[in-house]
């Protein structure tokens, strides 16, 4: 029901009484109506007439409605006629008509003088909210943010008056963008480049955004984007030399220079430093990304957070993340919502990201009505209560104005802002695609559109800002530069470019080494750290049950025996922190630990106050940062990858609640973690902690899918380990930060072993040596007749059975590091058991899972005899959900490997 249908005395009187008793019980339009009514009544005798008061209230409601849904009348689409009316924005809906147009009404904020004839108020509202810019911001719940936006939009009609110099510069950026695409189209016909044509206004947007952000204190911009327009952004925003871009088209590199597998040109990142006109230096980094569209979003956020943390106090001001999206991807990809959800969370906030949707109004061949259930592709961003600007992609001055607003809002409120650049895609999805097959009418309209630089040039020529000769000279200068670069590269052999990345990586190697790393920590240091970990603030009350756990941990360290997994981890973290290495741990429930084992963050049982002992070890120590994450694996793992590739001296860890939860982040593992180095020469030292092991908890709480990681292993790209002792865990964490190289580390971490009485280490184990990739059986004789190889938790069941039945001639060898494959160490151990007649690989996992398919050929080649598999049969599911079947299967593995209980005392088991 609208106001025109309800302006009866009785209805208004009823609504008015409701508003007086409870304003929030009425819709916002009515709240504004009655607020205006009372304001008008209080203005004096002349305004006290009830009809005049109702009209003023109607004007107030009209203003509010334009602010709220004026974007529905905005002229934003280059391919469609501008809307001219909407029933909710007609004057009649507010009890007004043409007879009131000349009447003066109060419009504070909208009109500088505070009041004006209704016709002028409507004109200003349409200029502000219904011209080339549509704004959605009334969903913001902070009145200060609304007011701030209104004060910057309404007095100017949502436009910026540009100087002649600024308009000429705007034309230059559009000309550079357009001529670059023309050049590529002529020189490399049909070669895929994902042209920006139709969306060239992106380049001046980024240019203005940079200027405005640098003026606000920005010194670094971290960008992420998919393919569309990427080469243009590289050339005309990051100023990547045209010669380098042409080299990628020409494939003119000497094969001897090539490193890794490489990637296509529209995936590759770039780092550069530029000087602004006033001499201010600003670093620009476009992040390498795969084809999976929005997967780079959290990576950019992680990198930006890492750069901000390096700058400490002014980090969020100095480092700006910018994400460029496609319209179909922004609406369709779940990682977009995950990334948006991070924006105000303590462990992941970056002080606001500028999001730009390059809105081609089409996916590959899919129209919006088939791609989303919302009006705008940006509607998912309303979850953040941040402004969304829709801007006509062929109005470059409006685009520049929105860029200023976006930068200013981000720096004023530290929040995300979304810009929907409504444009089109001049050609198909790629240069080999024919869009007329699927969208003939749309592309008939596109075909008739002249290039944006020509449209704007004609406008400036008509206004006398530039001459036609100026425009021709401007275009020729761009063409001449591109021609010269092309002639230098074409037909020659060119050098493969050195990868550019942050200077923190200069002393770090990307080559794995099997050389041992001494990671022992002296006993006095460990004892001191243990004491500090147990020293809680006066009056801090630990939960009674937890107090016993912490006391037991301290007793184990003090006695030097019985140190469990969590205790070794605490000492590993503590010793790294006092050596100056920050430890960043994130994931679901990591402060306490999924299995109530870590307790690195303590909570006062009576007050609820938290306390982190690891941050109170000694003055000058590095920070321990434990962040309980949002319930999103892809976004969070992507963020931590981005953080790790930016700060090699930080031990960055992501822990899955259960190992198989990594399934939801498989794209990050495949596209970034496993292949980032070979594709982009991008090193990473991220550690994944994935709880793994068969405890009868069913299919989804058993397997971290070790087989998937092992299948990805090649070229020493990953470290995959399945450990059996706390000491091994301690040393491996230290190796991850102290080794001269950086490689992602995938750890199959325990569940039941966290409290297994045999899965303990002595304090002395932590003070000497380092991580050992293979652990030989310390009690087995060289004359052993059976050798069992295993990895991880199953070892304790095997060794228990070995002891139960006294299988003295059985050796149990633990492969702690599965990859890089410790061939030389295993070769030496195999050579020790020359008399062995039986060689087994034993695992809990089904035959088609776990390490078996990966290790059978490698280990078999060393053994040079038949290697017998012992484990679960191949299965479509990782584990049974029936406890009794689980127990039968688990016991059967041990029976077949070592021997059954009734074989006690047999020679071979």
N, C-alpha and C positions, 0 to 999 in steps of 0.2 A: 504494500500500500504506500503510495507516494503522497507528498504534502498536498498536491492539488486535489486529492480525493478525500482529504481528512481535515481540511481547514474549516470545520464547523465549530461553533462556539462550545458545544457540549464536549466534543472529542478533545478539543484543545485544552479545555478546563480540566478534564480528567488526566490528560497527559501532564499538564502543568503541576497538578497536585502530586503525581508520581515523582516528577523531577525534583520538586521541593523536598520530598521525604527521602528519596534515594536517586540521585542523578544517574548512577551507574546502571539503574534498571532500564534505562531507555537507550535506544541506538544513538550513536554519536551525532547523527544529523539533528535529532531532536534535542540533544544536550546543547548543541551550538545554537539551535533555534531559540530556546528559552534563555540561554545566557545572553544572547543578543537582545532578546525582548526586555530583560531586566536592565541591561546597559542602556537601552534606548529610553526606558522609563525613567532612569535616573539622570538622564541628560538634561532635563529641565522641562518647563511647561510646554514648550513647542513640540517636544518629542513625546509627550505623555499620551497623546492621542493613540488609542489602541490600534487603529489601523496602521498608523505610521510605525508603531513599535513592531507590529507583525511584519511589515515590509522590511524593516531593518533586520529583524530576526531572519527573514527569508534570504536577505543578502548575505548575512553571516553564514547561513547554511549553504548557500551557493558557493561562497569562497571555500568553505570546507570541502564541498563535493568536488570542486575543481582540483584542490590539492590531493584529494583522495583518488579520484579516477579520471582526472583530466587526460592521463596518458591514453585513454581509450579513443580520444579525438586527435591524438598527436599524428603529425605527418612524418612517419618514420621509414616508410618502405619505398625505395626507389622504383620498384616494379609495379606499384599499385597507386590508384588515385587516392588522394587524401580524404579521410572521412570528414563529413561536414556537420553531422549532428549525432546526438545520442539522447534518448528520452530522459535519462537520469540527469542530464546537464541542461535541459531546456528550462528557461526562466519560469514557465508555467508550473513546473514541478515545485516551485518555491513561493507560489502565490504572487508572482510578478508577471508583468507583460510589457509590451512595447510602450505603453503609456508611461512607464516608470523609467525609461531609458535616460531621460534628461534630468531626472530627480537626483539630488545629491544624497549620498549615503556614506556612512563611516566605513572606511576600509583600511584601518591602521596596518602598516606593514606592506600591504599590497600597493598602496599609493603613498608616495613620499609625503604629500600634504596631509595625509590621514583621512581625507574624504574626497569624493569626486562624483560626477554623474555616473549613474549605473553603466552607461555605455562605455565609459572609460575604464571602469573597473573590469568589465567583461573583456575588453580588448587586452588589458594587462594580463588577466588570467589566461586568456588564450595564447598570448605571446609566451608566457612562462611555461605553461603546461601542455599546450596543444600545437606548438609550432614544430620545429625539427627535433625537439627533445621531449620525450615522455619520461616522467619521473614517478617511481613508486617509492614512497618513503613514509606514508602515514601508518604503515604497520610498525614503525619504530616506536618503542614504548617510552623512550627517553625524551621528554619535552624539550630539553636543551638541544638535542640533536635535530629535532624537527625545526625548532626556532632558528638554529644556526643555518640550516639549509634554506629556509624561507628567506632569511635575511640576505643570502647570497644569490638567490634566484629571482625573487619577485621584484625588487627595485629596478633591476636591469632587464626585466623580461627574459631572463635566462639566456642572456647573450653577453659576450665580451666585445667591447669596441677595440678592434685590433689596429695598431698603427700601420702606416704604409710599409715600414720595414718588416713588421711581423707578417703582413699579408704576402709580401714578396717572398719572404722565407718559406711561408706555407706553400706557395706555388712551387718553389724550388724542390721541396721535399716530395711533393706529388709528382713533379716532373722526373726526378731521379727514380722514384718507384716505378713509374709507368715505362720509362725508356729502358730500364733494366729488363723488365719483362719482355718488351718488344725485341730487345737485342737477343735474349735467350731464345725466343720463339723463332727468330730468323736463322740464327747460327746453329741451333740444335733442334731441328724440326722433329717433332714427335717424341723427344726425349722427356721422360717424366721429371717434372720440376715442381709440381703443385703450385701453380701460379697464384699470385695475389690479385690478379686483375679482377676488378669489381669490388675489391676491398682495400684499395690503395690508401684509403684514409687512415689505415692502421699506422702507417709510417709517421705522418704528422702527429697522430695521437701519442705515440711513444716518444717522439721528439719533445713535445710540450710536457708530457709527464716527467721526463728526465729533467728538464729545466726547472719545473716547479718543485720537484722532489729535492733536487740539489740545493735549491734556495732554502728548503726547510731542514737541511742538514744531512741529506742522503749522500753517501759516499760509495755505496755499492748497490748494484741492482742485479738480482738473480732472476733470470727468466726461464720459464718453461713453456714449450708450445709443441704442437704436433707438426704436421707437414705443411699445411696450407700457408704459403707466404714466408716460409722459414728462410729460404735463400734470400729473399728480399730484405727480411729483417737482418740477416747476417751482413748483407752488403750496405744497406742504407741506414741501419741503426747502430749495429756494432762496428760498422766500417771495416769489415773483413775485406782484405784486398781482392779486387776483381780477379787478379791473376790466380789466386788460390782457388777461387770458385770455378774459374774456367778449367783449371788443372783437373778438378774432380770430374768435369764433363768430358775432358779429353782423355782421361785415364793415362796420362803421359808419364807416370812414375816409373822409375827404374825398378824392376822386380826385386833387385837386390836390396832396395831400401825399405821394402814393405815390412810392416810389423803387424802381427796378429791377423785376424780374418778381415778386419775393417768393417765398414758399414756404408750404406748408401748416403749420398751427400746431404739429403734432407733429414737425416737423423743426428748428424754430428754436431757437437757443441763447440763453443768458442769462448775464450776469455781474452779480454782486452782492457786497456786503460785509456781513457780519453781526458782531455783537458777542456773545460768549459771556457767561454769567452773571458770570464774573470780570472782564469788560471786555476780554478778548482779542479782537482783530479777526481775522476769517478771511474770505478771499476765496473765493467759489464760482463756478466757471465751468462751465456745461453747454455743450458744444461743438455747434454746428450740424452736422447730418448729413443725408445723403440717405436714400433708401429702401433702399439696398443694405446693410442690416443691419450687418454687422461692419466695413464699410469705414472707419468712423470710428476704429477701434481704434488704428492706428498714428498717426493724426492727433493723438489725445489724447496719446499718448506723446511725439510731437515737441513739442507745446505744453508739456507738463510739463517736458521736458528744457530747453526754451528758458527757461522761468521759473526753473528750478533754476540754469541757467548765469548768469542775471542776479543771483541771490543768492550766487553763488560758493561759499564754503566750506560753508555749511549748507544748500545748495540741496536736496539729496535728503531732508533732514529736514523742510524747510519746505514742500515742494510734493509733494502726494500725488495720483497718478493713480488714478482709480476707473473701472472699465469694467463696465457692466451689459449682460448678454447674454441672448439667448433660448436655450433648450436646443437647438432644432433648428439654429439658426445657429451656436452654439458648436461643435457636432459637425460641421457641414457645410461651413463656410466656410474655405477655405485660408488667408485672411488672418489667421485666429485663430492658427494654428500659426506663421505668419511673425512675428506680433507677440510671441507667447510666446518665440520663439527669440531675439528682440532683448534680452530682459530682462536678461541678464548680459553683453552685449557692450559694449565700451568706448565706442563711439560712440553707443550708443542706450540704455544702461541709465538707469533713473530711480529706482533705489533700492527697487524693488518696487511692483507694482500690485495693488490689491485688485480681484479679479474676482468679480462676483456674477451667477450664472446664474439668471434668473427662469424657473424650470422649470415651464412649463405642461403638460408631459408630452404635448405635441402641437405640430406645426408649424402650417401653415395648416389643413389637414385631415389631415395625415400623422401617423400614430402612430410612436412610437419604433422599433418593430421594422422599420419601412420606411425609417427615416431614418438609422440608424447600425448599425454592426456591433459595437458595444461595449456593455457593460452600462450604463455611465453616460454621459451627454452630456459629462461633464467629463474623460473618460479621456485625451484628447489632452494635458491639462495635466501628466500624469505625466512627460512628457519633461523637465520642469524640476526634478523632485524637490522639489516644494513640497507642503505639506499641502492636502488637499481636504476640506472640511467639507460633509457633506450634512445639511440640517436641515429638520425638519418645519415647513412653512409656516404651520401653525395653532398653533404653540407659540411665542408671541411672546417669552417669557422665554428660551427656548432660542436664538431668533434673536438676542436682545440679547447673550447670552453668547458666541455665535459671532462677533458683531461685535467684541466686546472682544478675543477671541483673535486674530482676523484682524489688527486694528490692532496689537496687541502683537507678533505674530510679524513683521509687516512692519517695524516699527521696531527690533526686536531683530536681525534677520538681513538686512535690506535686500533681501528677495526677494519675489516674487509670492506671493499666497495666493488660493485659489479657494474660493468659497462657493456651494454648490448649494442654492438656496432652492426646495424641492420644494413646489409649490402647484398651482394649476389656473387655468384661464381661464373665468370665469363665463359669458361669452357667446362668440360666435363670434370669428373672427379680427378682424373689425371689427363695428361696430354694425349693419351691414346684412346680416351673414352669418348663416345658420341652421346651427348645428353639429349639430342633430339629423339632418340629411340623411346625415351620414357617420359620426358617433360617437354614436348614440342611447343606448347603455347607459352610456357615460361621462358623458354630459350628464344622464341621469336621476339618476345619483349626485350630480352637481354641483348639480342643482336642489334636492336635499334638504339641502344644506349651508347653515346660517345664516351671516350675515356674521361675519367674524372679530372685529370690535369687539364684537358682541353676545355671542359665545362667551366672550371674555375678560372682558367686563363681568359676565356671569353668574357667572363664577368668582370675581371680586373681591367681588361682592355676597354670594355664599355664604360667603366667608371673612371678611366683615365689614370689608373694606378700604374699600369705598365703599357707599353706599346706592343704591337705585333712583332716588331723587330726584336724587342727585349725577349719575348717568349721564344722566338726562333733561335736567338743566341743562347738562351738558357738550355734549350733542348739539344742544340748542337754541341755545347760544352760537355754534356753528359755522354752523348754518343761518341765524341772524339776520345774521351777518357776510356770508354769501354772498348773502342776499336784498338787503341794502343795496347791495352792489356791483353786483348785477344791475339794480336799479332805477335806479342812477346811469347805467348804460350803455345799457340797453334803449331803443330808439326815438330815440336821440340820434346826433349826428355827433361822432365822437371823433378825437382827434389821433393821427396815426401815430407810434408810439413811436420815440424816438431810439435808434439801435443803441448798445448798451453794449459796450465792448471795452477792452483794456488801454491805459493812458495813453500808452505809447510811440508810439501812432499819431496822437496829437492834432495833430501838425504835418505830417502826411503827407497828400497829396491822392490821391484815387482817380480823378482826371481826367487822361487822357493828353494830352500836349502835343507838337506837332511842333516847338516852339521848340528851337533848338540849345542844347546844354549844353556849356560849355567844360570839357573833361576833360583837357587837356594837362598834363603834368608836366615841370617844368624839367629841363634836361639834367644839371645838377650832381647833382640828387637821383637821377636814374636811374643815373648813373655810380656814385654812392656805393652805391646799393642793389645794383647788379651786382657791385661789389667785395665786398660783404658776403655775397652769395649764393655767391661762389666761395671764400670764406674758411672752410676746414674746420678742425676741431680738430686739434691736433698729434697725430700718430700715427694719424689716421684714414685707412684705406686704401680708396680707391675702386677698384671693378673696373676693370681696365686698359682695357677697351673703353668703359666709361662715362666714364672720365677724358677721353678724346678728345672725346666728345660735349659735356661740360661746358666744356672748353677752347674748343671751337669756338663755343659759345654766348657765352662771355665775349668772345672775339675780335670777334664780330659787333657786340656792344654797344660795345666799346672803339673799334672802327673806325667805328662809326656806320652800317654798311651790312650788308645780308644777315641782318637779324633775322628768325628764323623764328617759327612759331606758338607753340611752347612757350616760347621766350625772351620773347615779348611777354606771354604769360600770366603768366610768373614776375614780370615787372616790374609788371604790372597788380596782381597779388596783393600784391607787396611794397609798392608805393606806397600802396595802400589800407590795408595794415596799419600803416604808420608814420603814417598820417592818423587812426588810431584805429578803423578798421572791421574787426571780426572777419571772417575768411573761413572758412566751413564748407563743405567739399567732401566728398561721400560718394558711394559707388557701388562697383561691383566693380572692384578693382585700381586705384583712383584715385591712390594714392600714387606709383606708377610711371607709370601710364597704360596703357591697353589696348595702345597701339601703341608702347610703350617710348619715349614722347616727353616725359613730364612730369618725372619724377625729382625730385619735390618732397620725397620722403623717400628718403634715401640709406642704404645698408647697408654697413657695414664688410666688405670682402672677406675679411678674416681672422678677425674676432671675431663678426660677425653683429650688432653693435651698430648701432642706427639713429640717424640724425641728420637733423633738419629745418632746413635753413638759413633758411627763411622765419620761423622763430621766434627767430632770433638776429641781427636786423637792427640794432636799437638799443633802449636802455632805454625802457620805457613803451609800447612798441608793443602793438597788439592781437594776439590769438592767431590763428595759422593752424591749422585743425583739419582734417586729411585722414583720413578713415576708410574703409578698405577694408571694404565692406559684406558682409553675408550675401548669398547668392545668391537674392535675392527682390526683384523689382521693385515689386510693389504695396505691400508693407509698407514698404520703404525710401522710396519716393517719397511715400507717405502720411505717413511720419514727417517727411521734409524739408519737406513742405507745412505740416505743423503747426508746425514750427520757424520757417519763414519768416513765417507769419501772426502770429507772436508777437513776432518781433524784426526790425523794419523796418530797423534800422541795421546788420544783419549781411548780408554777401553770402553767401547760402545757395545752393549749387549741387548738383544731382544729375546725375551723368554715367552714361549707359548704356554698357555694354561695347560694344555696337553699337546704333545708333539704333533698330532695329526691336525691341530688347528692351523698349522702352516699351510694346509691344503688351500685355505681361503686366501693365501698370499702367494700362490704358486707363480702368478705372472711376475711378481717382483723377484722371486728366486730365479726364474728362468731368464728373464729379460735384462735384469740388472746384476744381481749378485753373482750368478754363475758365468755370465758372458761379458760383463762390463769391461774387463781388462782387454780381452781379445778384440772386442769391437771398437772400443774408444780409448784404449790405453789408460783406463780409469781404475786406479788401485783402490782397494777397500779392505779394511781390517775388521769388519763387523763380525760379531760372535752371535750365533743363534743357539739358544738353550732350548732343547726340544725333549721334554719328558717322554721316555720310551721304555717299553717293557711289558711283558705279558703277566698280568696279575689277576686275570679272570674278570676284568672290568668291561668286557665286550668289545665290539669292533672299533668304536670311535675313541676309546681311551687306552689303546694298546700301542699302536704303531706311529712313529714319527715319519714313516715312509722313507726309511733309509735308502731303499732301492732307487727312489727317484733322484736323490742327491748323487748317489753313486753313478747313475746313468748319465748325469750331467758332467761328471768328472772327466777332464782332459786337459792337457797342457798345464798341469799343476795349478788349475784354476781355483780349487777349493781344498780345504782341509776337512775331512770327515772323520770323526772319532767317536768311539763308544767305550767309555772308560770303566774301570772296575774299582779304583781306589781314590779316596779323597786327596791323597798326595799327588796323584797323577793330575787331578783336576786343578790343584793349586799350581803346579808347575806349568800346565798348559795355558792357564790364564796369564801367567807371567810371560810365557814365551810369546803369546799373542801381541804383547806390547813391547817386549824387549828384543825380539828377533830383528834382524836388519831388513826383513821383508814384511809385506802386508798381504795377507790372503784372507778371504772370508773363512770363518771357522764354524763348522756345523757340528754341534755336540749333541749326541744322544744322551740326555741326562736321566738319572734314575728317579724312580718313585719309591718302590719298596726298599731299595738299597739305602735310601736316606736314613733308615733306622735299622738296617740289618746289622746284627752284632759282629759279623765277619767283615763287613765293608767299612773298615776303619783303618786309620794310619797312625803311626807314631809321630810325635813332634819332630823327631830326628829326621824323618823322611822328608820334611819340608826344608830342612836346613842344608841339604847337600844335593848335588847333581841337578837334574832337570827332568823334563818329560821324556819318557821312554816309549817309543812307538810300539814295541812288542815286549811282552813280559813272558820270559821262559818260566817253566815250572822249576822253582828253586829246590824242590825235593826230589825231582825225578832223576833217575840214573840214566847215563848215556846208553845203557843196555835196554831201555824201555822198549817193549814190543808193540805198544799202541801209542800213537800220538794224536791227541785231540786238539784241533784249533777251534777257537771260539772268540766271541767278542761280547763284552758287556755282561749283563745280569745273569745270564745262564751259567756263567762260570761258577757262581757260588753253589748252585744246585749240583753241578758236576763234581766240584771238589768235595762237597758234603757226601755225595754217594761214593766217591773214591775212598774217602776215609771210612765210611760205614762198612764197605765190603773189602777193605784192605787191598785195593787194586794197585799194588805197588809198582807194577810194571807198565802203568799208564801215565803218560806225561800230558799235562793240560797247559797249552800255550795260548796266551791271550793276545789277540791282535787289537791293540788299543787305538791305533791310527790306521784306518782303512785306506785313506788316500790323503796325500800322495803315498802310493803303495811303498811300504818299507822293504823293498826287495832285498837289499843287501843284508839287513838284519835278519830277515826270515831265512835267507839262504844260509846264513851262519848257523842258525838254530836247527834247520833241517839237517845240515851236515853233522850235527852233534848226535842225532839219533840214527846211526847207520844200521842198527840191527832191527829197527822197527819194521814190522810186517803189515801193520794196519794204520792207515792215515785217514782221519775223519775231519770233516767240517761240521760243527754242531751249531744250530741256531734255534731260537724260539719261533722265528717268523716262518710263514709258509714258504714252500720251495720257490715260488715265483716272486717272493719278496725278500726283504732283508739283504744280506751281503752275498748270498750264495752265487747268484748269477754273475756278479761282478768278480768274485774272488776265485771261482773255480778254475778258470784258465790260468790266472796269474800264479796261484798257489800250486796248482797242478804241475805247471812247468818247473817249479822248484823241487817239488817232491819227486817228480818223474815216475810216479806210480799212480795207481788208481786212487783218486781222492773220493771217499765215500761221503755222501750227504746224509745227515741225520737232522731231522726237523719236522715241522708240520707238512702235510701234503699241500700241493698247490691249491689255492683257494681264491675265490672271487672276493671274499671278505677277509680282512686282516685277522679276525679272531671270532670265535664263537661267543654267543651271548649266554650260553648255558654253563653255569659254574661246574657241574659235574663232568660235562664233556671236556671243559678246559683242564680240569685236574687229570683226567685220563690222558689227554694229549700231552700235558706237561710231564707227567710221570713217564709216559712212553718214550719221550725224547731221551730222558736220562737213562732209562732202562737200556735202550738200544745203544747209547753212546758208551756208558761205563759198565753197566751190568745191573741186574735186578737185585732186590734185597736178598733173595734166596740164593744168590751166588756168592755170598760172603765167604771170603777166604780162597776163592778161585784164583788161579794164577793170572788170568787175563781179564776177568770180569766179563 
